[in-house]
Amino acid sequence: MPKLKSSKKALIQSEKAQIRNRATRTAMRSAIKAVRTAADPATAKLALVKAASRIDKTAKKGVIHKKTADRYKSRLTKLVQKLA
């Protein structure tokens, strides 16, 4: 456990951020999974739009890097195009 007051505060802040980041990352991963498990191309396209939005929001919040977000979106788009 930290001894300094500032260290205690930093620990609390980091735990709160960890919870927020985990929720955001989980939502993003669920959206990605919805695209990958889509049964038909029409459903996959709709899921792709939602997933891209969620991925961008996750990157904007700093949970993942922007280039990582771009890579996820690119791979998902390729997958959906292959289905069509």
DSSP file (Angstrom, degrees, kcal/mol; ACC not computed):
  #  RESIDUE AA STRUCTURE BP1 BP2  ACC     N-H-->O    O-->H-N    N-H-->O    O-->H-N    TCO  KAPPA ALPHA  PHI   PSI    X-CA   Y-CA   Z-CA
    1    1 A M              0   0    0      0, 0.0     7,-0.1     0, 0.0     2,-0.1   0.000 360.0 360.0 360.0 143.4    0.0    0.0    0.0
    2    2 A P        -     0   0    0      0, 0.0     6,-0.0     0, 0.0     0, 0.0  -0.369 360.0-161.9 -70.0 150.1    1.2    3.5   -0.7
    3    3 A K        +     0   0    0     -2,-0.1     2,-0.1     5,-0.0     5,-0.0   0.802  66.1  78.5 -98.7 -38.8    2.3    5.7    2.1
    4    4 A L  S  > S-     0   0    0      1,-0.1     4,-2.1     2,-0.0     5,-0.2  -0.422  79.3-129.0 -75.7 147.8    2.1    9.2    0.5
    5    5 A K  H  > S+     0   0    0      1,-0.2     4,-2.3     2,-0.2     5,-0.2   0.897 109.9  51.0 -61.9 -40.9   -1.2   10.9    0.1
    6    6 A S  H  > S+     0   0    0      1,-0.2     4,-2.3     2,-0.2    -1,-0.2   0.858 109.1  51.4 -66.4 -34.3   -0.6   11.6   -3.6
    7    7 A S  H  > S+     0   0    0      2,-0.2     4,-2.0     1,-0.2    -1,-0.2   0.879 108.7  51.0 -69.8 -37.2    0.3    7.9   -4.1
    8    8 A K  H  X S+     0   0    0     -4,-2.1     4,-2.1     2,-0.2    -2,-0.2   0.921 111.7  47.5 -63.1 -44.3   -2.9    6.8   -2.5
    9    9 A K  H  X S+     0   0    0     -4,-2.3     4,-2.7     1,-0.2     5,-0.2   0.913 110.4  51.9 -63.4 -42.8   -4.9    9.2   -4.7
   10   10 A A  H  X S+     0   0    0     -4,-2.3     4,-2.4     1,-0.2    -1,-0.2   0.880 108.6  51.7 -61.9 -37.9   -3.1    7.9   -7.8
   11   11 A L  H  X S+     0   0    0     -4,-2.0     4,-2.0     2,-0.2    -1,-0.2   0.924 111.0  46.7 -64.0 -45.1   -3.9    4.4   -6.8
   12   12 A I  H  X S+     0   0    0     -4,-2.1     4,-2.1     2,-0.2    -2,-0.2   0.919 113.5  48.9 -63.1 -44.7   -7.6    5.2   -6.5
   13   13 A Q  H  X S+     0   0    0     -4,-2.7     4,-2.4     1,-0.2    -1,-0.2   0.900 110.6  50.7 -62.5 -41.1   -7.7    7.1   -9.8
   14   14 A S  H  X S+     0   0    0     -4,-2.4     4,-2.1    -5,-0.2    -1,-0.2   0.870 109.2  50.7 -67.6 -35.8   -5.9    4.2  -11.5
   15   15 A E  H  X S+     0   0    0     -4,-2.0     4,-1.8     2,-0.2    -1,-0.2   0.903 111.0  48.5 -67.0 -41.0   -8.4    1.7  -10.2
   16   16 A K  H  X S+     0   0    0     -4,-2.1     4,-2.2     1,-0.2    -2,-0.2   0.919 112.4  48.6 -63.4 -43.4  -11.3    3.8  -11.4
   17   17 A A  H  X S+     0   0    0     -4,-2.4     4,-3.1     1,-0.2     5,-0.2   0.875 107.6  55.9 -64.3 -37.2   -9.8    4.2  -14.8
   18   18 A Q  H  X S+     0   0    0     -4,-2.1     4,-2.2     2,-0.2    -1,-0.2   0.900 108.2  47.6 -62.1 -41.2   -9.1    0.5  -15.0
   19   19 A I  H  X S+     0   0    0     -4,-1.8     4,-2.0     2,-0.2    -2,-0.2   0.923 114.3  46.6 -65.8 -44.8  -12.8   -0.3  -14.4
   20   20 A R  H  X S+     0   0    0     -4,-2.2     4,-2.2     1,-0.2    -2,-0.2   0.933 113.9  48.0 -62.1 -46.3  -13.9    2.3  -17.0
   21   21 A N  H  X S+     0   0    0     -4,-3.1     4,-2.8     1,-0.2     5,-0.2   0.882 109.4  52.9 -63.7 -38.8  -11.3    1.0  -19.6
   22   22 A R  H  X S+     0   0    0     -4,-2.2     4,-2.5    -5,-0.2    -1,-0.2   0.912 109.4  49.0 -63.8 -41.9  -12.4   -2.6  -19.0
   23   23 A A  H  X S+     0   0    0     -4,-2.0     4,-2.1     2,-0.2    -2,-0.2   0.915 113.6  46.5 -63.4 -43.4  -16.0   -1.7  -19.7
   24   24 A T  H  X S+     0   0    0     -4,-2.2     4,-2.1     2,-0.2    -2,-0.2   0.919 113.6  47.8 -65.0 -44.5  -15.1    0.1  -22.8
   25   25 A R  H  X S+     0   0    0     -4,-2.8     4,-2.5     1,-0.2    -2,-0.2   0.884 110.8  52.0 -65.4 -38.7  -12.9   -2.6  -24.1
   26   26 A T  H  X S+     0   0    0     -4,-2.5     4,-2.3     2,-0.2    -1,-0.2   0.915 109.2  49.5 -64.0 -43.3  -15.5   -5.3  -23.3
   27   27 A A  H  X S+     0   0    0     -4,-2.1     4,-1.9     1,-0.2    -1,-0.2   0.895 111.7  49.8 -62.3 -39.7  -18.1   -3.4  -25.3
   28   28 A M  H  X S+     0   0    0     -4,-2.1     4,-2.2     1,-0.2    -2,-0.2   0.930 110.6  48.5 -64.1 -45.9  -15.7   -3.0  -28.2
   29   29 A R  H  X S+     0   0    0     -4,-2.5     4,-2.4     1,-0.2    -2,-0.2   0.867 109.6  52.9 -64.8 -36.0  -14.9   -6.7  -28.2
   30   30 A S  H  X S+     0   0    0     -4,-2.3     4,-1.9     2,-0.2    -1,-0.2   0.899 109.0  49.9 -64.6 -40.1  -18.6   -7.7  -28.1
   31   31 A A  H  X S+     0   0    0     -4,-1.9     4,-1.3     2,-0.2    20,-0.2   0.899 111.1  48.9 -64.9 -40.5  -19.2   -5.5  -31.1
   32   32 A I  H  X S+     0   0    0     -4,-2.2     4,-2.1     1,-0.2     3,-0.2   0.906 109.8  51.8 -64.4 -42.0  -16.3   -7.1  -33.0
   33   33 A K  H  X S+     0   0    0     -4,-2.4     4,-2.2     1,-0.2    -1,-0.2   0.861 103.7  58.2 -63.7 -35.6  -17.7  -10.6  -32.1
   34   34 A A  H  < S+     0   0    0     -4,-1.9     4,-0.2     1,-0.2    -1,-0.2   0.872 107.9  47.0 -62.6 -36.5  -21.1   -9.6  -33.4
   35   35 A V  H >< S+     0   0    0     -4,-1.3     3,-1.1    -3,-0.2    -2,-0.2   0.933 113.0  48.3 -69.0 -45.2  -19.5   -8.9  -36.8
   36   36 A R  H 3< S+     0   0    0     -4,-2.1    -2,-0.2     1,-0.2    -1,-0.2   0.814 115.7  43.0 -67.3 -30.5  -17.5  -12.1  -36.8
   37   37 A T  T 3< S+     0   0    0     -4,-2.2    -1,-0.2    -5,-0.2    -2,-0.2   0.324  81.4 132.5 -99.7   8.6  -20.5  -14.3  -35.9
   38   38 A A    <   -     0   0    0     -3,-1.1    -3,-0.1    -4,-0.2     6,-0.0  -0.359  49.5-147.9 -63.0 137.6  -23.0  -12.6  -38.2
   39   39 A A  S    S+     0   0    0      1,-0.1    -1,-0.1    -2,-0.1    -3,-0.0   0.897  74.2  23.0 -76.7 -41.7  -25.0  -15.2  -40.1
   40   40 A D  S  > S-     0   0    0      1,-0.1     4,-2.1    44,-0.0     3,-0.2  -0.841  81.7-108.5-127.4 163.0  -25.6  -13.3  -43.4
   41   41 A P  H  > S+     0   0    0      0, 0.0     4,-2.3     0, 0.0     5,-0.2   0.833 114.7  55.7 -59.6 -35.9  -23.9  -10.4  -45.2
   42   42 A A  H  > S+     0   0    0      2,-0.2     4,-1.8     1,-0.2     5,-0.2   0.929 110.6  44.2 -64.9 -44.3  -26.7   -7.9  -44.4
   43   43 A T  H  > S+     0   0    0      1,-0.2     4,-2.5     2,-0.2    -1,-0.2   0.891 112.0  54.2 -64.8 -39.3  -26.5   -8.5  -40.7
   44   44 A A  H  X S+     0   0    0     -4,-2.1     4,-2.2     1,-0.2    -2,-0.2   0.888 106.3  51.7 -63.1 -39.7  -22.7   -8.3  -40.9
   45   45 A K  H  X S+     0   0    0     -4,-2.3     4,-1.8     2,-0.2    -1,-0.2   0.914 111.5  46.4 -65.1 -42.2  -22.8   -4.9  -42.6
   46   46 A L  H  X S+     0   0    0     -4,-1.8     4,-1.7     1,-0.2    -2,-0.2   0.921 113.8  48.3 -64.3 -43.2  -25.0   -3.5  -39.9
   47   47 A A  H  X S+     0   0    0     -4,-2.5     4,-2.6     1,-0.2   -12,-0.2   0.844 107.3  57.6 -65.6 -33.0  -22.9   -5.0  -37.2
   48   48 A L  H  X S+     0   0    0     -4,-2.2     4,-2.8     2,-0.2    -1,-0.2   0.900 104.1  51.1 -64.7 -40.9  -19.8   -3.6  -38.9
   49   49 A V  H  X S+     0   0    0     -4,-1.8     4,-1.8     2,-0.2    -1,-0.2   0.929 113.9  44.1 -62.0 -45.0  -21.1    0.0  -38.7
   50   50 A K  H  X S+     0   0    0     -4,-1.7     4,-2.3     1,-0.2    -2,-0.2   0.898 114.2  50.0 -67.0 -40.0  -21.8   -0.4  -35.0
   51   51 A A  H  X S+     0   0    0     -4,-2.6     4,-2.8   -20,-0.2    -2,-0.2   0.903 108.5  52.0 -66.0 -41.1  -18.5   -2.1  -34.4
   52   52 A A  H  X S+     0   0    0     -4,-2.8     4,-2.4     1,-0.2    -1,-0.2   0.905 110.6  48.9 -62.0 -40.9  -16.5    0.6  -36.2
   53   53 A S  H  X S+     0   0    0     -4,-1.8     4,-2.2    -5,-0.2    -1,-0.2   0.930 112.8  46.9 -63.1 -45.5  -18.2    3.3  -34.1
   54   54 A R  H  X S+     0   0    0     -4,-2.3     4,-2.2     1,-0.2    -2,-0.2   0.887 111.4  51.3 -65.2 -39.2  -17.4    1.4  -30.9
   55   55 A I  H  X S+     0   0    0     -4,-2.8     4,-2.2     2,-0.2    -1,-0.2   0.917 110.2  49.5 -64.1 -43.1  -13.8    0.9  -32.0
   56   56 A D  H  X S+     0   0    0     -4,-2.4     4,-2.6     1,-0.2    -2,-0.2   0.900 110.5  50.3 -62.6 -41.1  -13.4    4.6  -32.7
   57   57 A K  H  X S+     0   0    0     -4,-2.2     4,-1.8     2,-0.2    -1,-0.2   0.899 109.6  51.0 -63.8 -40.1  -14.9    5.6  -29.4
   58   58 A T  H  <>S+     0   0    0     -4,-2.2     5,-1.9     1,-0.2     6,-0.8   0.902 112.7  45.8 -64.3 -41.0  -12.5    3.2  -27.6
   59   59 A A  H ><5S+     0   0    0     -4,-2.2     3,-1.1     1,-0.2    -2,-0.2   0.889 109.5  55.0 -68.5 -38.9   -9.5    4.7  -29.4
   60   60 A K  H 3<5S+     0   0    0     -4,-2.6    -1,-0.2     1,-0.3    -2,-0.2   0.856 105.7  52.4 -63.3 -34.6  -10.8    8.3  -28.7
   61   61 A K  T 3<5S-     0   0    0     -4,-1.8    -1,-0.3    -5,-0.2    -2,-0.2   0.569 116.7-116.4 -78.6  -8.5  -10.9    7.5  -25.0
   62   62 A G  T < 5S+     0   0    0     -3,-1.1    -3,-0.2    -4,-0.4    -2,-0.1   0.604  81.5 122.2  86.9  11.2   -7.3    6.3  -25.2
   63   63 A V  S   <S+     0   0    0     -5,-1.9     2,-0.3     1,-0.1    -4,-0.2   0.888  84.0  17.4 -73.7 -38.2   -8.0    2.7  -24.3
   64   64 A I  S    S-     0   0    0     -6,-0.8    -2,-0.3    -9,-0.1    -1,-0.1  -0.905  94.3 -97.8-126.6 160.6   -6.4    1.5  -27.5
   65   65 A H     >  -     0   0    0     -2,-0.3     4,-2.1     1,-0.1     3,-0.2  -0.419  30.5-119.4 -75.3 152.8   -4.1    3.2  -30.0
   66   66 A K  H  > S+     0   0    0      1,-0.2     4,-2.4     2,-0.2     5,-0.2   0.885 114.2  51.2 -60.6 -40.6   -5.6    4.8  -33.1
   67   67 A K  H  > S+     0   0    0      1,-0.2     4,-2.0     2,-0.2    -1,-0.2   0.842 107.7  53.1 -68.7 -31.4   -3.6    2.7  -35.4
   68   68 A T  H  > S+     0   0    0      2,-0.2     4,-2.3     1,-0.2    -1,-0.2   0.910 108.9  50.2 -65.8 -41.8   -4.8   -0.4  -33.6
   69   69 A A  H  X S+     0   0    0     -4,-2.1     4,-2.5     1,-0.2    -2,-0.2   0.914 109.7  50.5 -61.4 -43.8   -8.3    0.7  -34.1
   70   70 A D  H  X S+     0   0    0     -4,-2.4     4,-2.4     1,-0.2    -1,-0.2   0.887 109.4  51.3 -61.5 -39.2   -7.7    1.3  -37.8
   71   71 A R  H  X S+     0   0    0     -4,-2.0     4,-2.3     2,-0.2    -2,-0.2   0.915 109.7  49.3 -66.0 -43.3   -6.3   -2.2  -38.0
   72   72 A Y  H  X S+     0   0    0     -4,-2.3     4,-2.3     1,-0.2    -2,-0.2   0.939 113.3  46.8 -58.8 -47.8   -9.3   -3.8  -36.3
   73   73 A K  H  X S+     0   0    0     -4,-2.5     4,-2.4     1,-0.2    -2,-0.2   0.893 111.4  51.6 -63.9 -39.9  -11.7   -1.9  -38.6
   74   74 A S  H  X S+     0   0    0     -4,-2.4     4,-2.2     1,-0.2    -1,-0.2   0.923 111.4  46.3 -63.1 -45.0   -9.7   -2.8  -41.7
   75   75 A R  H  X S+     0   0    0     -4,-2.3     4,-2.0     1,-0.2    -1,-0.2   0.891 113.1  49.3 -66.9 -39.5   -9.7   -6.5  -40.9
   76   76 A L  H  X S+     0   0    0     -4,-2.3     4,-2.3    -5,-0.2    -1,-0.2   0.900 109.9  51.7 -66.2 -39.9  -13.4   -6.5  -40.1
   77   77 A T  H  X S+     0   0    0     -4,-2.4     4,-2.4     1,-0.2    -2,-0.2   0.914 109.2  50.2 -62.8 -42.9  -14.2   -4.7  -43.3
   78   78 A K  H  X S+     0   0    0     -4,-2.2     4,-1.9     1,-0.2    -1,-0.2   0.908 110.3  51.1 -59.6 -42.4  -12.2   -7.4  -45.3
   79   79 A L  H  X S+     0   0    0     -4,-2.0     4,-1.3     1,-0.2    -2,-0.2   0.909 111.0  46.6 -62.7 -43.9  -14.1  -10.1  -43.5
   80   80 A V  H  X S+     0   0    0     -4,-2.3     4,-1.5     1,-0.2    -1,-0.2   0.884 111.0  52.4 -67.7 -38.9  -17.5   -8.6  -44.4
   81   81 A Q  H  < S+     0   0    0     -4,-2.4    -1,-0.2     1,-0.2    -2,-0.2   0.853 106.2  54.4 -65.0 -34.0  -16.5   -8.0  -48.0
   82   82 A K  H  < S+     0   0    0     -4,-1.9    -1,-0.2     1,-0.2    -2,-0.2   0.835 105.8  53.5 -68.2 -32.0  -15.5  -11.7  -48.2
   83   83 A L  H  <        0   0    0     -4,-1.3    -1,-0.2     1,-0.2    -2,-0.2   0.859 360.0 360.0 -68.8 -36.1  -19.0  -12.7  -47.0
   84   84 A A     <        0   0    0     -4,-1.5    -1,-0.2   -43,-0.1    -2,-0.2   0.486 360.0 360.0 -70.5 360.0  -20.8  -10.7  -49.7
